[in-house]
Amino acid sequence: MDPVLVLAAEWWWVAPAGAGAGAIGWAGLRRRGPAGRRLALQAALHDVRESRRAVTRASAERKLARAELLRAQAERSADRGVPGAVPDARRRVQAAERAVKAAAADLRARHAQVRAACASMPDARAPIEAMPLALLRAEHDAVTSRWIAYETDPAKAIECPAMSDASSPALQAFLREQRTALELRPASAGAALTPAEFAAYRDAVRRASRAFDAAESAARRGAGREGRTPQLGEWGALAQDLLDTAHDVIARTADAWQRGDHDGWQRRT
C-alpha cells in the first residue's frame, strides 16, 4: 500500500483523540489559572528576547568586521597587506551591516507580534477552544486535513496527482515540516507548555502550512516531477518516521483518555 495512504489513515485519528484528551484536561487548565490564555503573549515576549540577542550578536559581528577593515587598510598603507584583503574586509562589513538591519527589522516585527498577542488574548472565562494552544492545534489540524483530502477525495487526487507523488520535492519538504510539527505537538489543548515550547510548535506549524501551500502550488503548475529523479527510499524513510510518531501520539493520547489523568501528561513524543 502506498505509504502516503498508510500515513493518512493513521494520522486521521490523531486530531479526534487529542480533542478527547483536551476535554479531560480542561479542569487542569482551570486549576492553573489564566496562564493558558497568556501563552501566546508569553511566547511573543520570548521571541522579543531572542530577537534582541540576535541584534546584539549582529552588532558585535559588525564591530569586528569594521575592525578587520581598519586593520586591512592600515596594513595596505604600510605595504604589508595581502592583495585583495581590503575589498574582502569591506564586503564583510557590508554583509554585517545587512545582518544588523535584518535583525533590527525582525525585532520590530516581534514587538508588533507582542501587541497583536495582547490584543487577541482571550478572556479568562473563555472556553478552552479559544485558548492559544487550542487554536494552534486547530491550525495544525487544518493543514493536516487539507493534505489528507488529496488522499481521500478522488476528485482532488485527479486534479493534483503530484500531491501523492513520492518524487515531488515540494511534497517531501512539506512532510519534513509536518514531521517536525507532529513531534512538537502537545497531546492536548490543556497540556502545560513553556513559552519557548509553544513558540517552537507555533513556528513548526507555520512552516508546515507554508510548505503545504508551496507543494499545492507546485502540483497545480504540474511542476512536481520536472528535472528531478524520484527519491523513493528517502521519502519512504521519512513517511515511516512520521507514521511511528503518529502511532506514539495516538497511543499516549488514548492512554491519557482512559486514565482520565491529564495533569501528569507531558507533550514530549
FIROVO-711687 format. One record per residue (C-alpha): residue number from 0; residue in one letter; y, z, x. Coordinates in steps of 0.5 Angstrom, whole numbers. Layout:
# residues N
+-----+------+-------+-------+-------+
! seq ! type !    py !    pz !    px !
+-----+------+-------+-------+-------+
! NUM !    A !     Y !     Z !     X !
...
+-----+------+-------+-------+-------+
# end
This chain:
# residues 269
+-----+------+-------+-------+-------+
! seq ! type !    py !    pz !    px !
+-----+------+-------+-------+-------+
!   0 !    M !     0 !     0 !     0 !
!   1 !    D !     7 !    -2 !     3 !
!   2 !    P !    10 !     5 !     6 !
!   3 !    V !    16 !     4 !     2 !
!   4 !    L !    13 !     4 !    -4 !
!   5 !    V !     9 !    10 !    -2 !
!   6 !    L !    15 !    14 !     0 !
!   7 !    A !    19 !    12 !    -6 !
!   8 !    A !    13 !    15 !   -10 !
!   9 !    E !    13 !    22 !    -6 !
!  10 !    W !    21 !    22 !    -6 !
!  11 !    W !    22 !    21 !   -13 !
!  12 !    W !    19 !    28 !   -15 !
!  13 !    V !    24 !    32 !   -10 !
!  14 !    A !    30 !    32 !   -14 !
!  15 !    P !    27 !    35 !   -20 !
!  16 !    A !    23 !    40 !   -16 !
!  17 !    G !    29 !    42 !   -13 !
!  18 !    A !    33 !    43 !   -19 !
!  19 !    G !    28 !    47 !   -22 !
!  20 !    A !    29 !    52 !   -16 !
!  21 !    G !    36 !    51 !   -16 !
!  22 !    A !    36 !    54 !   -23 !
!  23 !    I !    32 !    60 !   -21 !
!  24 !    G !    37 !    61 !   -15 !
!  25 !    W !    43 !    62 !   -20 !
!  26 !    A !    42 !    69 !   -20 !
!  27 !    G !    42 !    70 !   -13 !
!  28 !    L !    48 !    66 !   -12 !
!  29 !    R !    52 !    70 !   -17 !
!  30 !    R !    50 !    76 !   -13 !
!  31 !    R !    53 !    73 !    -7 !
!  32 !    G !    60 !    73 !   -11 !
!  33 !    P !    65 !    67 !   -10 !
!  34 !    A !    62 !    65 !    -3 !
!  35 !    G !    59 !    59 !    -6 !
!  36 !    R !    65 !    56 !    -9 !
!  37 !    R !    69 !    56 !    -3 !
!  38 !    L !    63 !    53 !     1 !
!  39 !    A !    67 !    46 !     2 !
!  40 !    L !    73 !    49 !     4 !
!  41 !    Q !    70 !    53 !     9 !
!  42 !    A !    66 !    47 !    12 !
!  43 !    A !    73 !    44 !    12 !
!  44 !    L !    76 !    49 !    16 !
!  45 !    H !    70 !    49 !    20 !
!  46 !    D !    72 !    41 !    21 !
!  47 !    V !    79 !    43 !    23 !
!  48 !    R !    77 !    48 !    28 !
!  49 !    E !    72 !    43 !    31 !
!  50 !    S !    78 !    37 !    31 !
!  51 !    R !    82 !    42 !    35 !
!  52 !    R !    77 !    43 !    40 !
!  53 !    A !    77 !    35 !    41 !
!  54 !    V !    84 !    35 !    41 !
!  55 !    T !    84 !    40 !    47 !
!  56 !    R !    79 !    36 !    50 !
!  57 !    A !    82 !    30 !    50 !
!  58 !    S !    89 !    32 !    52 !
!  59 !    A !    85 !    35 !    58 !
!  60 !    E !    82 !    29 !    60 !
!  61 !    R !    89 !    25 !    59 !
!  62 !    K !    92 !    30 !    64 !
!  63 !    L !    86 !    29 !    69 !
!  64 !    A !    87 !    21 !    68 !
!  65 !    R !    94 !    22 !    70 !
!  66 !    A !    93 !    26 !    76 !
!  67 !    E !    88 !    21 !    78 !
!  68 !    L !    93 !    15 !    77 !
!  69 !    L !    98 !    19 !    81 !
!  70 !    R !    93 !    20 !    87 !
!  71 !    A !    91 !    13 !    87 !
!  72 !    Q !    99 !    11 !    87 !
!  73 !    A !   100 !    16 !    93 !
!  74 !    E !    94 !    13 !    97 !
!  75 !    R !    96 !     6 !    96 !
!  76 !    S !   103 !     8 !    98 !
!  77 !    A !   100 !    11 !   104 !
!  78 !    D !    96 !     5 !   106 !
!  79 !    R !    90 !     9 !   105 !
!  80 !    G !    88 !     7 !    98 !
!  81 !    V !    82 !     3 !    95 !
!  82 !    P !    83 !    -4 !    93 !
!  83 !    G !    83 !    -4 !    85 !
!  84 !    A !    84 !     4 !    85 !
!  85 !    V !    91 !     4 !    81 !
!  86 !    P !    89 !    -1 !    76 !
!  87 !    D !    83 !     2 !    74 !
!  88 !    A !    86 !     9 !    74 !
!  89 !    R !    92 !     6 !    70 !
!  90 !    R !    86 !     3 !    65 !
!  91 !    R !    83 !    10 !    65 !
!  92 !    V !    90 !    13 !    63 !
!  93 !    Q !    91 !     8 !    57 !
!  94 !    A !    84 !    10 !    55 !
!  95 !    A !    85 !    17 !    55 !
!  96 !    E !    92 !    16 !    51 !
!  97 !    R !    88 !    12 !    46 !
!  98 !    A !    83 !    18 !    45 !
!  99 !    V !    88 !    23 !    44 !
! 100 !    K !    92 !    19 !    39 !
! 101 !    A !    85 !    18 !    35 !
! 102 !    A !    83 !    26 !    36 !
! 103 !    A !    90 !    28 !    33 !
! 104 !    A !    89 !    23 !    27 !
! 105 !    D !    83 !    26 !    26 !
! 106 !    L !    86 !    33 !    26 !
! 107 !    R !    91 !    30 !    21 !
! 108 !    A !    85 !    28 !    16 !
! 109 !    R !    82 !    34 !    17 !
! 110 !    H !    88 !    38 !    15 !
! 111 !    A !    88 !    33 !     9 !
! 112 !    Q !    81 !    35 !     7 !
! 113 !    V !    82 !    42 !     7 !
! 114 !    R !    88 !    41 !     2 !
! 115 !    A !    83 !    37 !    -2 !
! 116 !    A !    78 !    42 !    -2 !
! 117 !    C !    83 !    47 !    -4 !
! 118 !    A !    85 !    43 !   -10 !
! 119 !    S !    78 !    42 !   -12 !
! 120 !    M !    75 !    49 !   -11 !
! 121 !    P !    71 !    51 !   -18 !
! 122 !    D !    73 !    57 !   -22 !
! 123 !    A !    69 !    63 !   -20 !
! 124 !    R !    66 !    63 !   -27 !
! 125 !    A !    64 !    55 !   -27 !
! 126 !    P !    56 !    53 !   -27 !
! 127 !    I !    52 !    52 !   -21 !
! 128 !    E !    52 !    45 !   -23 !
! 129 !    A !    60 !    45 !   -21 !
! 130 !    M !    59 !    48 !   -14 !
! 131 !    P !    60 !    44 !    -8 !
! 132 !    L !    53 !    45 !    -6 !
! 133 !    A !    50 !    42 !   -12 !
! 134 !    L !    55 !    37 !   -13 !
! 135 !    L !    53 !    35 !    -6 !
! 136 !    R !    46 !    35 !    -7 !
! 137 !    A !    47 !    31 !   -13 !
! 138 !    E !    51 !    26 !    -9 !
! 139 !    H !    45 !    25 !    -4 !
! 140 !    D !    40 !    24 !   -11 !
! 141 !    A !    44 !    19 !   -13 !
! 142 !    V !    44 !    15 !    -6 !
! 143 !    T !    36 !    16 !    -7 !
! 144 !    S !    36 !    14 !   -14 !
! 145 !    R !    40 !     7 !   -12 !
! 146 !    W !    34 !     6 !    -7 !
! 147 !    I !    28 !     8 !   -11 !
! 148 !    A !    31 !     3 !   -16 !
! 149 !    Y !    29 !    -3 !   -12 !
! 150 !    E !    22 !    -1 !   -11 !
! 151 !    T !    21 !     1 !   -19 !
! 152 !    D !    25 !    -5 !   -22 !
! 153 !    P !    22 !   -12 !   -21 !
! 154 !    A !    29 !   -15 !   -23 !
! 155 !    K !    33 !   -11 !   -17 !
! 156 !    A !    27 !   -13 !   -13 !
! 157 !    I !    27 !   -20 !   -14 !
! 158 !    E !    35 !   -20 !   -14 !
! 159 !    C !    35 !   -17 !    -7 !
! 160 !    P !    28 !   -17 !    -4 !
! 161 !    A !    31 !   -15 !     3 !
! 162 !    M !    32 !    -8 !     0 !
! 163 !    S !    24 !    -7 !     1 !
! 164 !    D !    23 !   -12 !     7 !
! 165 !    A !    21 !    -8 !    13 !
! 166 !    S !    24 !   -12 !    18 !
! 167 !    S !    31 !   -11 !    15 !
! 168 !    P !    35 !    -8 !    21 !
! 169 !    A !    40 !    -5 !    15 !
! 170 !    L !    35 !    -2 !    11 !
! 171 !    Q !    32 !     1 !    17 !
! 172 !    A !    39 !     4 !    19 !
! 173 !    F !    39 !     7 !    12 !
! 174 !    L !    32 !    10 !    13 !
! 175 !    R !    34 !    13 !    19 !
! 176 !    E !    40 !    16 !    16 !
! 177 !    Q !    36 !    18 !    10 !
! 178 !    R !    31 !    22 !    14 !
! 179 !    T !    37 !    26 !    17 !
! 180 !    A !    40 !    28 !    11 !
! 181 !    L !    33 !    30 !     8 !
! 182 !    E !    32 !    34 !    14 !
! 183 !    L !    38 !    38 !    13 !
! 184 !    R !    38 !    38 !     5 !
! 185 !    P !    37 !    45 !     3 !
! 186 !    A !    32 !    47 !    -2 !
! 187 !    S !    36 !    48 !    -8 !
! 188 !    A !    43 !    49 !   -10 !
! 189 !    G !    43 !    56 !    -9 !
! 190 !    A !    41 !    56 !    -2 !
! 191 !    A !    45 !    60 !     3 !
! 192 !    L !    48 !    55 !     8 !
! 193 !    T !    54 !    57 !    13 !
! 194 !    P !    60 !    52 !    13 !
! 195 !    A !    57 !    49 !    19 !
! 196 !    E !    50 !    47 !    16 !
! 197 !    F !    54 !    45 !    10 !
! 198 !    A !    58 !    40 !    14 !
! 199 !    A !    52 !    37 !    17 !
! 200 !    Y !    49 !    36 !    11 !
! 201 !    R !    55 !    33 !     8 !
! 202 !    D !    56 !    28 !    14 !
! 203 !    A !    49 !    26 !    13 !
! 204 !    V !    49 !    25 !     6 !
! 205 !    R !    56 !    21 !     7 !
! 206 !    R !    53 !    17 !    13 !
! 207 !    A !    46 !    15 !     9 !
! 208 !    S !    51 !    13 !     3 !
! 209 !    R !    55 !     8 !     8 !
! 210 !    A !    48 !     6 !    11 !
! 211 !    F !    46 !     4 !     4 !
! 212 !    D !    52 !     0 !     2 !
! 213 !    A !    51 !    -4 !     8 !
! 214 !    A !    44 !    -5 !     7 !
! 215 !    E !    45 !    -7 !     0 !
! 216 !    S !    51 !   -12 !     2 !
! 217 !    A !    47 !   -15 !     8 !
! 218 !    A !    41 !   -16 !     3 !
! 219 !    R !    45 !   -19 !    -2 !
! 220 !    R !    48 !   -24 !     3 !
! 221 !    G !    41 !   -26 !     5 !
! 222 !    A !    42 !   -23 !    12 !
! 223 !    G !    36 !   -18 !    12 !
! 224 !    R !    32 !   -23 !    17 !
! 225 !    E !    37 !   -27 !    21 !
! 226 !    G !    36 !   -27 !    28 !
! 227 !    R !    31 !   -21 !    28 !
! 228 !    T !    24 !   -20 !    30 !
! 229 !    P !    20 !   -15 !    25 !
! 230 !    Q !    19 !    -8 !    28 !
! 231 !    L !    14 !    -6 !    23 !
! 232 !    G !    11 !    -1 !    28 !
! 233 !    E !    17 !     3 !    29 !
! 234 !    W !    19 !     2 !    22 !
! 235 !    G !    12 !     5 !    20 !
! 236 !    A !    13 !    11 !    24 !
! 237 !    L !    20 !    12 !    21 !
! 238 !    A !    17 !    12 !    14 !
! 239 !    Q !    11 !    16 !    16 !
! 240 !    D !    16 !    21 !    19 !
! 241 !    L !    20 !    21 !    12 !
! 242 !    L !    14 !    22 !     8 !
! 243 !    D !    12 !    28 !    12 !
! 244 !    T !    19 !    31 !    11 !
! 245 !    A !    19 !    30 !     3 !
! 246 !    H !    12 !    33 !     3 !
! 247 !    D !    14 !    39 !     6 !
! 248 !    V !    20 !    39 !     2 !
! 249 !    I !    16 !    39 !    -4 !
! 250 !    A !    11 !    44 !    -2 !
! 251 !    R !    16 !    49 !     0 !
! 252 !    T !    20 !    48 !    -7 !
! 253 !    A !    14 !    48 !   -11 !
! 254 !    D !    12 !    55 !    -8 !
! 255 !    A !    19 !    58 !    -9 !
! 256 !    W !    19 !    56 !   -16 !
! 257 !    Q !    12 !    59 !   -17 !
! 258 !    R !    14 !    66 !   -14 !
! 259 !    G !    21 !    66 !   -17 !
! 260 !    D !    24 !    69 !   -11 !
! 261 !    H !    30 !    65 !    -9 !
! 262 !    D !    33 !    70 !    -5 !
! 263 !    G !    29 !    69 !     1 !
! 264 !    W !    29 !    62 !     1 !
! 265 !    Q !    31 !    58 !     7 !
! 266 !    R !    34 !    51 !     8 !
! 267 !    R !    30 !    49 !    14 !
! 268 !    T !    25 !    44 !    14 !
+-----+------+-------+-------+-------+
# end
